[in-house]
């Protein structure tokens, strides 16, 4: 199966998950209300920051080095899992021991949500193991198992939460416990379906491999820290200055607007793996330029559609009490589109073994966002936070394009919209998303 068709299978999965996720979010938000949803946003930051600082990006490095044929799949799998367990315990055990202090810090001295926090901490190792298998499956381009794995995670969490909320009346506990159950079930599915014919026995930790992976992944690890901070620093800061309901409005807007990135995300999943497998530089440059144009056009069209329909959709789905979601959503749209294009260009830089550029770009975004927050701290609202995100992303996109053109030696006209791009998109839709020629290779 070609990269195009595999990417589209991921895109279809993402759209399905986004729709079901939105439906679930609506039902949960209506039942729990803005204040409790705000508590859930704060609790979920535990998992987010654990991944931010604990995920060493060895999973991404494995795709690169497996693509080069330097290690056996089973050998990589065992080392990845051993490292994940060790790191997650180093994070999880101190967090659990000092969980009461952590809870007081997050909830202004209250320990009312301590049980929720502890269950979330217990989830950390399984999140890391789940991530390992997503990337191992991406390397194998096994989209069937990968899609099923992610769908299981989404549906177990969604359906289970709804059952516990509406039938057993367990409130926020429903979301917390089913989030844990979802990652457990999906991880085990990936574990038992990651097949390899290799029967050779490997050590649990290959220290030589760890050194090689560390050298490659270190800059991506730093970039990942900054990148996650970019995504969640505004929520964290807003949690200290706003009431929980307003934090919930911003979080819902930020989460729902991410549907604009479904196209670049679907392409990125396999784009890095494929061009890491030794594509000629000229072809790689042209592919990236055309992919950038197609992604930008598609995202802009989706963004216009979203801006037009967001208000009636929020009113119809969430109810009038959630209408404050609309304004930050609209402001965030251009920033999310810009970020989707940035992530595509970052795959190009990683594939040419320039992971330091990802760190530079993410650091620029982080600095810009913090600068805006500092300037407007006394008047920090969800609207100001949304503007800081969008302006930062647009400026970072301009900088990323400058670097891409410099490394690829392409001209600025290569990233302008071209007539055949629109024809391509028209045929793409007309042919029911079956064939995307710009990704095709002779061996596809």
C-alpha positions in Angstrom: 0.0 0.0 0.0 1.4 3.4 -0.9 2.2 6.1 1.7 -0.8 8.1 0.3 -3.3 5.4 1.0 -1.8 4.7 4.4 -1.9 8.4 5.3 -5.5 8.6 4.3 -6.3 5.6 6.5 -4.8 7.5 9.4 -6.8 10.6 8.3 -10.1 8.7 8.3 -9.3 7.2 11.7 -8.5 10.7 13.0 -11.7 12.1 11.7 -13.7 9.2 13.3 -11.9 9.7 16.6 -12.4 13.5 16.5 -16.1 13.1 15.9 -16.6 10.5 18.6 -14.3 12.5 20.9 -16.3 15.6 20.4 -19.6 13.7 21.0 -18.2 12.3 24.2 -16.8 15.7 25.3 -20.2 17.3 24.7 -22.0 14.7 26.9 -19.5 14.8 29.6 -19.3 18.6 29.6 -23.1 18.9 29.8 -23.3 16.4 32.7 -20.3 17.7 34.8 -20.5 21.4 34.0 -17.8 24.0 33.4 -16.4 24.0 37.0 -15.8 20.2 37.2 -14.4 20.2 33.6 -11.9 22.8 34.8 -10.8 20.3 37.5 -10.3 17.6 34.9 -8.2 20.0 32.8 -5.8 20.6 35.8 -5.7 16.8 36.6 -4.8 15.9 33.0 -1.8 18.2 33.2 -0.1 15.5 35.4 0.1 13.1 32.5 1.0 15.8 30.0 4.0 17.0 32.0 5.1 13.4 32.8 5.3 12.8 29.1 6.9 16.2 28.5 9.9 15.5 30.8 10.0 11.7 30.8 9.5 10.7 27.2 13.1 10.7 25.9 12.1 10.5 22.2 13.7 7.0 21.9 10.5 5.9 20.2 11.1 8.5 17.4 14.8 7.6 17.2 13.8 3.9 16.8 11.9 4.8 13.6 15.0 6.5 12.2 17.5 3.7 13.1 15.2 0.8 12.2 14.7 2.6 8.8 18.5 2.5 8.4 18.6 -1.2 9.2 21.0 -0.8 12.1 19.0 -2.8 14.7 16.6 -5.7 14.9 13.0 -4.9 15.7 12.8 -7.2 18.7 16.0 -5.8 20.1 14.7 -2.2 19.9 11.3 -3.2 21.4 12.9 -4.7 24.5 15.2 -1.8 25.1 12.5 0.8 24.5 10.1 -0.9 27.0 12.8 -1.3 29.6 13.8 2.4 29.4 10.1 3.5 29.5 9.5 1.5 32.7 12.6 2.8 34.4 11.9 6.5 33.5 8.2 6.3 34.4 9.0 4.8 37.8 11.6 7.5 38.4 8.9 10.1 37.8 5.9 8.3 39.2 7.2 7.2 42.6 8.3 10.7 43.8 5.0 12.1 42.4 3.0 9.5 44.4 5.0 10.1 47.6 4.6 13.8 47.4 1.1 13.7 45.8 -0.6 15.5 48.7 1.8 18.5 48.3 1.3 18.4 44.6 -2.5 18.3 44.9 -2.4 21.4 47.3 -0.2 23.2 44.8 -2.5 22.5 41.8 -5.8 23.2 43.7 -4.8 26.2 45.9 -4.3 24.2 49.1 -7.2 21.7 48.7 -6.7 17.9 48.7 -10.2 17.1 47.6 -9.0 15.7 44.3 -6.1 13.7 45.8 -7.5 10.3 44.7 -8.0 11.5 41.1 -4.4 12.7 41.1 -3.0 9.4 42.4 -4.9 7.4 39.8 -3.5 9.6 37.1 0.0 9.1 38.4 -0.5 5.3 38.1 -1.2 5.7 34.4 2.2 7.2 33.6 4.1 3.9 32.8 1.4 2.6 30.5 1.3 5.9 28.6 5.0 5.5 27.9 4.6 1.9 26.8 1.6 2.8 24.6 3.7 5.5 22.9 6.5 2.9 22.1 4.2 0.6 20.2 2.6 3.4 18.2 6.0 4.3 16.8 7.1 0.7 16.3 3.9 0.2 14.3 4.5 3.4 12.4 8.0 2.1 11.4 6.4 -1.1 10.1 3.7 1.1 8.4 1.2 -1.3 9.9 -1.7 1.1 9.8 -4.3 -1.6 10.5 -3.0 -2.5 13.9 -2.0 1.1 14.7 -5.5 2.4 13.8 -7.2 -0.3 15.8 -4.9 0.4 18.8 -5.8 4.1 18.9 -9.5 3.5 18.2 -9.6 1.0 21.1 -8.1 3.7 23.4 -10.6 6.3 22.3 -13.7 4.1 22.5 -12.9 2.4 25.8 -12.3 5.8 27.4 -15.3 7.4 25.8 -18.0 4.7 26.1 -16.7 3.7 29.6 -16.8 7.2 30.9 -20.4 7.8 29.6 -21.6 4.5 31.2 -20.1 5.4 34.5 -21.3 9.0 34.4 -24.9 8.5 33.2 -25.7 5.1 34.7 -23.6 4.8 37.8 -23.5 8.6 38.5 -19.7 8.5 39.4 -19.0 12.0 38.1 -15.4 13.0 37.4 -14.2 9.6 38.8 -15.7 8.0 35.6 -13.4 10.0 33.3 -10.3 9.4 35.5 -10.7 5.6 35.8 -11.7 5.0 32.2 -8.7 7.1 30.9 -6.5 4.6 32.8 -8.5 1.6 31.5 -8.3 2.9 27.9 -4.5 3.2 27.8 -4.1 -0.3 29.5 -6.3 -2.1 27.0 -4.8 -0.3 23.9 -1.3 -0.9 25.1 -1.8 -4.7 25.5 -3.5 -4.8 22.1 -0.4 -3.2 20.5 1.9 -5.4 22.5 0.3 -8.7 21.4 -0.1 -7.6 17.8 3.5 -6.3 17.2 4.6 -9.4 15.4 8.2 -10.2 14.5 9.8 -13.4 13.2 12.9 -12.8 15.1 13.4 -15.6 17.7 16.8 -14.4 18.9 17.0 -13.5 22.6 18.1 -10.0 23.4 19.0 -8.3 26.6 16.5 -6.1 28.3 18.8 -3.1 28.0 21.2 -2.6 25.1 23.5 0.2 26.4 25.2 0.7 23.1 21.8 1.3 21.5 20.9 3.7 24.3 24.0 5.7 23.7 23.3 5.9 19.9 19.6 6.8 20.5 20.5 9.4 23.1 22.8 11.2 20.7 20.1 11.4 18.0 17.1 12.0 20.3 18.6 14.5 22.8 17.8 17.6 20.8 14.4 16.2 19.9 13.8 15.5 23.6 14.6 19.1 24.4 12.4 20.2 21.5 9.6 18.0 22.9 9.8 19.7 26.3 9.6 23.1 24.7 6.9 21.9 22.2 4.6 20.5 25.0 5.2 23.6 27.0 4.1 25.6 24.0 0.8 23.6 23.9 0.0 23.7 27.6 1.9 26.6 29.2 -1.1 28.9 28.6 -3.5 26.4 30.3 -1.0 26.2 33.2 -0.7 29.9 33.6 -4.5 30.5 33.2 -5.1 27.9 35.9 -3.4 30.2 38.4 -5.3 33.4 37.5 -8.8 32.3 36.3 -11.7 30.4 37.8 -12.0 26.7 36.6 -15.0 27.4 34.3 -13.0 29.9 32.2 -10.1 27.5 32.1 -12.5 24.9 30.8 -13.7 27.3 28.0 -10.2 27.9 26.8 -9.3 24.2 27.0 -12.4 23.1 25.0 -11.6 25.7 22.4 -8.0 24.6 22.1 -8.9 20.9 22.0 -11.7 21.3 19.4 -9.7 23.5 17.1 -7.1 20.8 16.7 -9.3 19.1 14.1 -7.6 21.5 11.7 -4.4 19.6 12.2 -5.9 16.2 11.2 -4.5 16.4 7.7 -0.9 17.3 8.6 -1.0 14.8 11.5 -2.0 12.0 9.2 0.7 12.8 6.7 3.4 13.4 9.4 2.8 9.9 10.9 4.3 8.2 7.9 6.1 11.1 6.1 9.1 11.0 8.5 9.4 7.2 8.3 9.2 7.2 4.5 11.7 10.0 3.7 14.1 8.6 6.4 14.4 5.6 4.1 16.9 7.3 1.8 15.0 9.4 -0.7 17.1 11.5 -3.1 17.5 15.1 -1.8 15.9 16.8 -4.8 12.8 14.5 -4.6 12.6 15.0 -0.9 12.6 18.8 -1.3 10.0 18.8 -4.0 7.8 16.4 -2.0 8.0 18.6 1.1 7.2 21.8 -0.8 4.2 20.3 -2.5 3.0 18.7 0.7 3.3 22.0 2.5 1.1 23.7 -0.2 -1.5 21.0 -0.1 -1.7 21.0 3.7 -1.9 24.8 3.9 -4.7 25.0 1.3 -6.7 22.2 2.9 -6.2 23.7 6.4 -7.3 27.2 5.3 -10.5 25.8 3.7 -11.2 23.8 6.9 -10.5 26.9 9.0 -13.0 29.0 7.1 -15.6 26.3 7.5 -14.9 26.1 11.2 -15.1 29.9 11.8 -18.5 30.0 10.1 -20.1 27.2 12.0 -18.5 27.2 15.4 -21.0 29.4 17.2 -24.2 27.4 16.2 -22.3 24.2 16.8 -21.3 25.2 20.3 -24.8 26.4 21.1 -26.4 23.2 19.7 -23.9 20.7 21.2 -22.7 22.2 24.5 -25.5 24.6 25.3 -25.6 28.4 25.9 -23.5 28.2 29.0 -20.5 27.2 26.8 -20.7 30.0 24.3 -17.6 31.7 25.7 -15.7 29.0 23.9 -16.5 30.6 20.5 -14.2 33.7 20.7 -11.0 31.9 21.7 -11.7 29.2 19.1 -11.9 31.7 16.3 -8.7 33.5 17.4 -6.9 30.2 17.7 -7.7 29.0 14.1 -4.9 30.8 12.3 -2.4 29.7 14.9 -3.4 26.1 14.7 -3.1 26.2 10.9 0.3 27.7 11.1 1.4 25.0 13.6 0.2 22.2 11.4 2.4 23.6 8.6 5.4 23.9 11.0 5.1 20.3 12.1 5.3 19.2 8.4 8.5 21.2 7.9 10.0 19.8 11.1 9.6 16.3 9.7 11.8 17.4 6.8 14.5 18.7 9.2 14.4 15.6 11.3 14.7 13.4 8.2 17.9 15.2 7.0 19.3 14.7 10.5 18.8 18.3 11.7 16.8 17.7 14.9 18.3 20.8 16.4 16.1 23.0 14.2 13.0 21.6 15.8 14.4 22.8 19.2 15.1 26.2 17.7 11.6 26.6 16.3 9.8 25.4 19.4 12.0 27.6 21.6 11.1 30.6 19.5 7.4 29.8 19.9 7.8 29.4 23.7 9.7 32.6 24.1 7.1 34.6 22.1 4.2 33.2 24.1 5.9 33.9 27.4 6.7 37.4 26.2 3.1 38.1 25.4 1.9 36.7 28.7 4.4 38.8 30.7 3.4 41.9 28.7 -0.3 41.3 29.4 -0.2 39.5 32.8 -2.3 42.0 34.6 -5.0 41.6 32.0 -4.5 37.9 31.1 -7.8 36.4 29.8 -8.6 33.6 27.5 -8.8 36.0 24.6 -5.3 37.5 25.3 -3.9 33.9 25.7 -5.5 32.9 22.3 -3.9 35.9 20.6 -0.5 35.2 22.1 -0.7 31.6 20.8 -1.7 32.6 17.2 0.7 35.4 16.8 3.6 33.3 18.1 2.7 30.4 15.7 2.5 32.7 12.6 5.9 34.3 13.3 7.4 30.9 13.9 6.0 29.6 10.6 7.6 32.5 8.7 10.9 31.6 10.4 10.5 27.9 9.6 9.8 28.6 6.0 13.0 30.7 5.8 15.0 27.8 7.2 13.4 25.3 4.8 14.1 27.3 1.8 17.7 27.8 2.9 18.3 24.1 3.4 16.4 22.8 0.4 17.7 25.5 -2.0 14.2 26.0 -3.3 12.8 29.4 -4.3 10.0 31.2 -2.5 7.8 30.5 -5.6 8.0 26.8 -4.8 5.8 27.3 -1.7 3.3 29.6 -3.4 -0.1 28.1 -4.3 -0.1 26.8 -7.8 -3.0 26.1 -10.1 -2.3 22.4 -10.2 -2.5 22.3 -6.4 -6.2 23.1 -6.6 -6.7 20.6 -9.4 -5.0 18.0 -7.4 -7.2 18.7 -4.4 -10.3 18.5 -6.6 -9.2 15.2 -8.0 -8.3 14.0 -4.5 -11.9 14.5 -3.4 -13.4 13.3 -6.6 -11.4 10.0 -6.4 -12.6 9.5 -2.8 -9.2 10.1 -1.3 -7.7 7.1 -3.0 -4.6 8.4 -4.7 -2.1 11.1 -3.6 0.5 11.2 -6.3 3.0 13.5 -4.7 3.9 10.8 -2.1 4.3 8.0 -4.6 7.5 6.3 -5.1 8.5 3.6 -7.6 8.3 0.9 -4.9 4.9 2.1 -3.6 
